[in-house]
Amino acid sequence: MSSDVRLCARACRWFFKQALRSYPPAFRHRFGPDMMRAFDDGLEGRRAGSRPVESLWFAARATLDTAVNGLGERRLCARRRRAAGTIGGGREPWTAFTQDLKFALRLMRRRPGFSLLTVLTFAVGIGASAAVFSLVDATLLKSVDLPEPRQLVVVMETYQGAPRQMSFENLLDVRRQSRAFEALTAFRAQSINLTGLDTPDRVRGAFVTSDLFAVVRVPPALGRPLQPQDDVPNAPAAVVINHEAWLRYFAGAPDVLGRTVQLNNVTFTVVGVMPVGFRFPMDAVEVWVPARFSPTSLARDARNVVAIGRLAPGTTLDSAGGELTSVAAALSAAAPEVNRDFGLRAFQLQEWLTFDVKDQLVILFGLVLLLLAAACASVSGLQIGAISSRRAEVAVRAALGAGRKRLARQLLTEHLLLALAGGVCGLLLAQTLVPYAVAAAPQTTFGLDRVSVDGRVVAFLLFVTLAAGVLSGLLPAWQSGRESIARSLAGIGRSTADHRGTRVRRWLVASQIALAAMLLTTGGLLVRSYLAVAAVDPGFSTDRILTLEYRLPTNKYQTPASQVRFHEDVAAVVARVPGVTRVALVRAAPLSGNGNRVSLHTDRASPGDEPEQAELNTVTDDYFRVLRIPVLEGRTFDARDHATAPVGVVVSRAFAERSWPGGEAIGREIVPVGLPIRARVIGVVGDVRQRSLIAEEVPAIYVRNAQSPGVFMTLVAETDRDPLAVVDSVRHAIWEVDADQPVWKIRTLESLVAADSQGNRFLSATLVIFAAASLVLVMAGLYGVVSQSVAARAREIGVRMALGADRGAVLRGVLRSGLRLTAAGLVAGGLGAVIVARLMGGLLFQTSPFDPLAYALTAVVLGIVSLAACYLPARRAARVEPVHVLR
């Protein structure tokens, strides 16, 4: 054979081999060698017959036919893969995803009831989680709205480890001796009288040193900040106001700088206006005044200011704490009479602001995640139950070539689509819930004004939605992948039980019951705690009692006699107001947040004994009658206790029992530390919850206003109608005494009691709502798994009844199967509740974390819910007609 013929044959074989590549790889690997041998045989036969032209024609035709048929086979395989849902083997992911999405949408339209139930289940868990996260984010996660907020710290004195406010003199010494702070300012929030307007007003003020503006690093929008020369005694009085005060009191006048305003009867010049939206985190301050104008003492033994500082560059909180330890030792050595046993400690500003609510919010967030987990478990159970009815569809798709990964991806796409729909509904639910949550939360909570469904909350909601969609879909996807094609096809058209799927659903329902048990038990403990708080006897009557506060300017009422005369005149004119039946004055009304403690010795104390602590309050004669505080021994105040008479005091029962146990308190003497007086006990009254309903009672001492006058007082008035209906008349009556005297914090005593227990009420009510939602999920899940079990066992039940089993036995058997799940869930949930209860023990008042009633009520409620969920499927099983089933 010539070399030209061999070269031509080799070229024909190469072209034919390239044409084979048009077939799909699987087809080519299976049939390609046989097709190549057939081509070689045909080409060799024609070449042997010395018909070269015919050989070339055969090779060309075979090559062209192979290429055309190969492309046709590729299109056919692609159509088959599309029908089976297996496009591209991963090389066309977007096309596969769009097909999965279209299929999921068709499935949702085909099963609207199931889809709606799933979406609502997702919405409850996701919406509640987003609403609680908005509270957590605004309070704990968002930094204070100031430059470099992590460098801001609060320095406090400590006594026996407990943080306390600082004395102004100690703060100045810390500022001089410490190098850890770039700036350190004194801050005392206190309301200030604003006069010179049409009606007197009371503004939220702060007495600060000029370092404040170096600490916050926010310059005024107009004018200048307070400067060191403003702290100098006898310097002109300067004030910086906030944007809202500028608009309210100066109508936003551009020439506000240099204008004057009367604050506490002192003329101040406005030197600066802070920018709009500036909120110092300690309080909603309206005016900033130099600390030297503070009406309270700035002596070293008066601990009444907060020190706020900014750490120096390169300084950490730990290194600042080490330096403060050395400074505290130096302060104690320099002034041992007032600084002995006192230390210094620094807190991050964010931590200090959220100290009271951090534990509550963290626990609340953890419990709402339990509700979300219960929702995911419910959706997983619903989907596994639905897979049993889709076995034929899954089996056919698998038989057409869909692999396990492809089927799992389809199921995850369905779950993600349902979760996204639930997330949209959850977003609407969160937007609805947040205003109610803000209104119900304790109004003193830091950051409450920043709570909103903002971008951060939406991002969290999206993350939770995707996570819930994936997590709730993993178990159904895994379950569907374990089903063999042969077994699925064999079960088509027959009522066979999916035992593996049923076991998984039962496990999921038991998990839901466990989570519900944890929420119910925790909620029950908090409700018990709240009821214990509500049952506390405050020691006084709250029925139709109006309270309001005022503070006299010391430069106007300079003498004790003028202060006493003003208070007596106010009591007299208010007593004549229609609707007012009785009036009294007290320095600190119960639960108002005000109060003063004093150190003292009693006449039974030995030399060298540590002084005792007691609440000291100044009252007028009718105070105990207005609040209906019982008189137990002796008498209360009257005209005999005038200003020049020996000082007489009324003590609480707790004080008498602590100071003179088993003895007579009347006539005994008390010696306040640092005062050259001896006070004689003239009466004993009942105990009053002065600081908080849940705080340990502190022994109290009362002194008559005429013998211990002050500039700050609270009016308490008993009325014969709604107390708020007489507010205007009471205010105008006070203005009859002094037209420039503002009053504020006008509240009922009942509202003060309610505000004190607001935190307990908010947390317990929120958990009760979560628990109720979890009960609905439990009922739906248990009903679904029992119903599916009854449907799958219909033939078995029919056979048993045909063999003589009575309907009652069938009913009891179905109920037992459901209650076994409840019992398993209760055991697991009870153990989890014990752990949660121990973590939240500090939030419980007069309630043990192991309170048997709460656990028993949880078992009873879940038992009733389980019986209700199982009863209808059980009754349906008991009504099965054997003849119909067997036919």
Secondary structure by P-SEA (a helix, b strand, c coil): ccaaaaaaaaaaaaaaaaaaccccaaaaaacaaaaaaaaaaaaaaaaaaccaaaaaaaaaaaaaaaaaaaaaaaaaaaaaaaaaccccccccaaaaaaaaaaaaaaaaaacaaaaaaaaaaaaaaaaaaaaaaaaaaacccccccccccccbbbbbbbcccbbbbbbaaaaaaaaaccccccbbbbbbbbbbbbccccccccccccccccccccccccccccccccccccccccccbbbbbcaaaaaaccccccccccbbbbcccbbbbbccccccccccccccccccccccccccccccccccbbbbbbbcccccaaaaaaaaaaaaaaaaaaccccccccccccccaaaaaacccaaaaaaaaaaaaaaaaaaaaaaaaaaaaaaaaaaaaaaaaaaacccaaaaaaaaaaaaaaaaaaaaaaaaaaaaaaaaaaaaaccccccccccccccaaaaaaaaaaaaaaaaaaaaaaaaaaaaccaaaaaaaccccccaaaaaaaaaaaaaaaaaaaaaaaaaaaaaaaaaaaaaaccccccccbbbbbbbbccccccccaaaaaaaaaaaaaaaaaccccccccccccccccccbbbbbbccccccccccbbbbbbbbbcccccccccccccccccccccccccccbbbbbcaaaaaaaccccccccbbbbcccccbbbbbccccccccccccccccccbbbbbcccccccbbbbbbbbccccccaaaaaaaaaaaacccccccccccaaaaaaaaaaaaaaaaaaaaaaaaaaaaaaaaaaaaaaaaaaaaaaaaaaaaaaacccaaaaaaaaaaaaaaaaaaaaaaaaaaaaaaaaaacccccccccccaaaaaaaaaaaaaaaaaaaaaaaaaaaacccccccc
